Amino acid sequence: MVSEEDRKTFHRDGGVLLKNVLEEKWIKILAAGLDECFNEPDGMSSELVMNDMQIRVDQYPAARSKGLRDFIYNSIVGDLVAEMINTPVRFYMDQMFVKPAGELMATAWHQDTCYYNVEGNDLIRAWVSPDSVPREASLEIVRGSHKWNVTYRPLVGRDPSISEETYKNNLKKARENGFYERAGDSFAYNDALLDTALPEVPDIGNNRESFDIIGWDYEPGDLILFHGNIIHAACNETTLTYPRRAHAIMFAGPNVRYKKRLGQVIPDPKALDPYKPETGQFLSEFEDVFPIVG
Ligand SMILES: O=C(O)CCC(=O)C(=O)O
């Protein structure tokens, strides 16, 4: 189902939309899994709030949803990712992004690379939704930015040169301005530590015309695949009459290795802890934690 043209587009641009590749059955399973996780937050559920807008982000939702696991292991998504990069792929991690109906909060321009303890060129993200998501609300990417060979710093976390007290005060001030995190018991974006040796993501939002930005109108059944190192956002503030539910799954091909990052944001999967992984180890050394799914 992946054409040579799709492959060319993916490798050149860093992202591609595959139209109508998911059967109705899988859209239903996806919707039910996302609703189940949304309705029962766990310790890894975090709500980012900006005035009247908010976004719920859950880390590893498939770990507690049989339906989402089924989707990852048995839908066609893993196979399409594998076809896209011409090699078997492993399931690395997943996240849920839900924006309630109304004016949607922006997902700021960022690069995922530094959020995780992995590195490698075969990192592919699959983004799916059971909802119609017009371009203004769906993903946009900076075309070709996966080839810039820069790892940018995450948008969250404490600069280690700032004391914890100052950081708390900064968070308090942000809260007074309506911007804060309602975090779960076992994970908070704000608990991260920043690796300030990494450059900041350019101010793309205020300089859109300086960047080659592409995006897609998304319909249920479609699949957006984008490169793990691409700069992306879901930014153009817009209003929807229904929630925008999304599942983003990270897949890893053979050249992906574990890399302990100074400024890691997203914790490793719990199942990896007993292995005490070291920088440089291939994910294939942890077969049962990162199974081949495509
Ligand atoms: O769906 C969104 O708003 C953000 C998704 C995202 O940043 C990602 O999948 O990495």
PDBQT file of the ligand as one rigid body, heavy atoms in Angstrom, charges set to zero:
ROOT
HETATM    1  O1  LIG A 301      -1.240  15.804  18.110  1.00  0.00    +0.000 OA
HETATM    2  C1  LIG A 301      -0.613  16.759  18.532  1.00  0.00    +0.000 C 
HETATM    3  O2  LIG A 301      -1.124  17.832  18.831  1.00  0.00    +0.000 OA
HETATM    4  C2  LIG A 301       0.876  16.661  18.732  1.00  0.00    +0.000 C 
HETATM    5  C3  LIG A 301       1.472  15.406  18.236  1.00  0.00    +0.000 C 
HETATM    6  C4  LIG A 301       2.937  15.382  18.405  1.00  0.00    +0.000 C 
HETATM    7  O3  LIG A 301       3.589  16.333  18.744  1.00  0.00    +0.000 OA
HETATM    8  C5  LIG A 301       3.628  14.132  18.125  1.00  0.00    +0.000 C 
HETATM    9  O4  LIG A 301       2.974  13.161  17.714  1.00  0.00    +0.000 OA
HETATM   10  O5  LIG A 301       4.854  14.076  18.319  1.00  0.00    +0.000 OA
ENDROOT
TORSDOF 0
